[in-house]
Amino acid sequence: MSIASPSTSSPSASNGSAGLSTRPGKTRKNKSLRASFFWITLGLLGLLLYLSLFCRTTGKEFSPATFQTRDFYLYRIPGTNVQLLPNFVGNAKSIDLAPEILGNLKTLSGSTPWHPLESNALGGDSFPASLLISAITRRDSEWDFYWGIWSQKHAARAAILWPVIQSMAMADLYHDIPETLRFAEGFQGAEGEFQSALLAEIHRLMQQRKALYESSSGRPTGRSAQIEGIPEWSDVQRWLDANPLLGPSHEKL
């Protein structure tokens, strides 16, 4: 009877055992990577949800050059004006306005500004550009555009008024536009006197504003001033210089 000799491990068997012994470590590493990927993905989804719910601001902007609007949205730190990303804007859209207004606007070249009009934050719908929109979309008892009918009846005045209103909007002078329109509406002078009288009234309104500038110690500046439609006096003066009083009887205030 033969006695079996002790078996010896062959190289192939030894290699197989070594390979098996490393698999648990690789498995743990793969699990760790998958867990890391899961938590990173979950964190990114959470961040996107937070941005969508709490950081997203949507609204509309107004072009004083063309009297058009466009939608916008941006992301900012809640409770501040600090943006996380640049503005995202849509295509320009026409406003339902009387053609007599649009037809009298000047065609402006080069870069033109866009001013805030509406927003679900940062002032709501109280932006100064809304003063102009509310005025020029005014309708009469027949549901016709009031300023469209006025422009038809006073075509020569309309050709003077609307470029002036356009230039005031370009300079962010929205707060003075309602008074300017009221003056034009109630003007009783001769046709040839309308332009000089209109500019004289606007200069008077601006000088009143200058007195407020000089007496106000807590006037907003920078982004806050822009949101509230409060231009720098240097910008106001630039508009006055570009639209001087007419006629020898008017001295520059």
C-alpha positions in Angstrom: 0.0 0.0 0.0 1.5 3.2 -1.1 1.4 6.3 1.0 0.4 9.5 -0.8 3.1 12.1 -0.7 2.1 15.6 0.6 0.9 17.8 -2.2 2.8 20.9 -3.0 1.3 24.1 -4.2 1.9 24.8 -7.8 2.7 28.3 -9.0 -0.7 28.5 -10.7 -2.5 27.6 -7.5 -0.4 30.1 -5.6 -1.3 32.9 -8.1 -5.0 32.0 -7.9 -5.0 32.3 -4.2 -3.3 35.7 -4.3 -5.8 37.0 -6.8 -8.7 35.9 -4.6 -7.2 37.5 -1.6 -7.2 41.0 -3.3 -10.8 41.0 -4.4 -12.4 42.1 -1.1 -10.1 45.2 -1.1 -11.1 46.1 -4.6 -14.7 45.6 -3.8 -14.5 48.0 -0.8 -12.7 50.6 -3.0 -15.4 50.3 -5.7 -18.1 50.7 -3.0 -16.4 53.8 -1.6 -16.2 55.3 -5.1 -19.8 54.6 -5.7 -20.8 56.1 -2.4 -18.7 59.2 -3.1 -20.3 59.6 -6.5 -23.7 59.2 -5.0 -23.2 61.9 -2.3 -21.6 64.3 -4.8 -24.6 63.8 -7.2 -27.0 64.2 -4.3 -25.2 67.4 -3.2 -25.3 68.8 -6.7 -29.0 68.1 -7.0 -29.6 69.7 -3.6 -27.6 72.8 -4.7 -29.6 73.0 -8.0 -32.9 72.7 -6.0 -31.7 75.4 -3.6 -30.7 77.7 -6.5 -34.1 77.2 -8.2 -36.2 77.8 -5.1 -34.3 80.5 -3.3 -31.8 82.1 -5.5 -33.6 82.5 -8.9 -35.0 85.9 -9.8 -37.1 86.4 -12.9 -38.6 89.4 -14.5 -38.7 91.8 -17.5 -36.4 94.5 -18.8 -37.4 97.5 -20.8 -35.5 99.0 -23.8 -35.9 102.8 -23.8 -34.4 102.8 -27.3 -37.1 100.7 -29.0 -39.8 100.5 -26.3 -39.6 96.7 -26.3 -39.3 94.3 -23.4 -37.5 91.0 -22.8 -37.6 88.4 -20.1 -34.6 87.8 -17.8 -33.6 85.6 -15.0 -30.6 85.5 -12.7 -29.3 83.8 -9.6 -28.3 85.8 -6.5 -27.6 85.2 -2.9 -30.9 85.6 -1.1 -31.4 88.9 0.7 -28.5 90.6 -1.3 -27.8 92.0 -4.8 -24.8 89.7 -5.2 -25.3 87.6 -8.3 -23.9 84.1 -8.6 -24.1 84.0 -12.5 -24.5 86.6 -15.2 -28.0 87.5 -16.4 -29.8 85.2 -18.8 -32.1 87.1 -21.2 -34.7 86.2 -23.8 -35.5 87.8 -27.1 -36.9 91.3 -27.4 -40.7 91.5 -27.6 -42.9 94.4 -28.8 -45.3 96.1 -26.4 -48.9 96.7 -27.5 -48.6 100.4 -28.1 -50.2 103.0 -30.4 -48.3 103.1 -33.7 -48.3 106.9 -33.4 -45.9 106.6 -30.5 -43.6 104.0 -32.0 -43.5 105.8 -35.4 -42.1 108.9 -33.8 -39.2 107.3 -31.9 -35.7 107.9 -33.2 -33.7 105.0 -34.5 -30.6 104.8 -32.3 -27.4 103.0 -33.2 -24.8 101.4 -31.0 -25.3 99.8 -27.6 -28.5 100.8 -25.8 -29.5 100.1 -22.2 -32.0 97.8 -20.8 -33.8 98.9 -17.6 -35.5 96.7 -15.0 -39.3 96.7 -15.5 -40.7 93.8 -13.4 -39.3 91.3 -11.1 -40.4 88.7 -8.5 -37.8 90.2 -6.2 -35.6 93.3 -5.8 -38.5 95.8 -5.9 -41.3 93.8 -7.5 -43.1 95.8 -10.2 -42.3 99.2 -8.7 -39.3 99.9 -11.0 -39.4 103.4 -12.5 -39.7 102.2 -16.1 -43.2 101.1 -15.2 -44.2 104.8 -14.8 -43.6 105.2 -18.6 -45.3 101.9 -19.5 -48.4 102.8 -17.4 -48.6 106.2 -19.0 -48.2 105.2 -22.7 -50.6 102.2 -22.4 -53.3 104.4 -20.9 -56.7 103.9 -22.6 -59.7 106.2 -23.0 -63.4 105.4 -22.4 -63.6 103.8 -25.8 -60.7 101.6 -24.9 -58.4 103.3 -27.5 -54.9 104.2 -26.6 -55.2 107.7 -25.2 -51.8 108.9 -26.4 -52.4 107.4 -29.8 -55.5 109.5 -30.3 -53.7 112.6 -28.9 -50.8 112.0 -31.3 -53.3 111.8 -34.2 -54.9 115.1 -33.2 -51.5 116.8 -32.5 -49.2 115.2 -35.1 -46.7 118.1 -35.0 -46.4 118.0 -31.2 -46.2 114.2 -31.2 -43.2 114.4 -33.5 -41.5 116.6 -30.8 -42.8 114.9 -27.7 -42.0 111.2 -28.2 -38.3 111.6 -29.1 -38.0 113.8 -26.0 -39.7 111.1 -23.9 -37.4 108.5 -25.5 -34.3 110.5 -24.6 -35.5 111.0 -21.0 -36.0 107.2 -20.7 -32.6 106.6 -22.1 -31.2 108.8 -19.3 -33.2 107.0 -16.6 -35.4 110.1 -16.0 -38.6 108.1 -15.6 -39.7 110.0 -12.4 -40.1 113.2 -14.4 -42.0 111.6 -17.4 -45.5 111.7 -15.9 -45.3 115.4 -15.2 -43.9 116.0 -18.7 -46.8 114.2 -20.3 -49.3 116.1 -18.2 -47.7 119.3 -19.4 -47.9 118.2 -23.0 -51.5 117.1 -22.5 -52.6 120.5 -21.1 -50.5 122.8 -23.3 -52.7 125.6 -24.7 -50.0 127.7 -26.5 -49.4 128.1 -30.2 -48.1 125.1 -32.2 -44.7 126.8 -32.8 -44.2 127.3 -29.1 -44.6 123.7 -28.0 -41.0 122.6 -28.2 -39.5 125.5 -26.3 -42.3 125.4 -23.7 -41.8 121.6 -23.3 -38.1 121.9 -22.7 -38.6 124.8 -20.3 -40.9 122.7 -18.2 -38.5 119.7 -18.2 -35.6 122.0 -17.1 -37.8 123.4 -14.3 -38.6 119.8 -13.1 -34.9 118.9 -13.2 -33.9 122.0 -11.2 -36.4 120.8 -8.5 -34.8 117.4 -8.6 -31.4 119.1 -8.2 -32.6 120.8 -5.0 -33.6 117.3 -3.7 -30.2 115.9 -4.6 -28.4 118.7 -2.7 -30.6 118.4 0.4 -30.7 114.6 0.6 -28.0 113.0 2.7 -29.2 109.4 2.5 -29.7 109.2 -1.3 -29.1 105.7 -2.7 -26.1 105.2 -4.9 -24.8 102.5 -7.2 -27.0 99.4 -7.8 -29.6 100.6 -5.2 -29.9 103.9 -7.0 -30.3 102.1 -10.4 -33.0 99.9 -9.0 -34.9 102.9 -7.7 -34.3 104.9 -10.9 -32.3 107.7 -9.3 -29.6 108.8 -11.8 -26.4 110.6 -10.8 -26.8 114.4 -11.2 -23.9 114.4 -13.7 -26.1 112.2 -16.0 -29.0 114.6 -15.5 -26.8 117.5 -16.3 -25.6 115.8 -19.4 -29.2 115.4 -20.6 -29.9 119.1 -19.9 -26.8 120.1 -21.9 -27.9 117.9 -24.8 -31.4 119.4 -24.7 -30.9 123.2 -24.0 -33.6 125.8 -23.7 -34.7 127.3 -27.0 -35.1 131.0 -27.9 -33.5 134.2 -26.7 -36.1 134.6 -23.9 -34.9 131.4 -22.1 -31.8 131.5 -20.0 -30.2 128.3 -18.9 -31.1 127.6 -15.3 
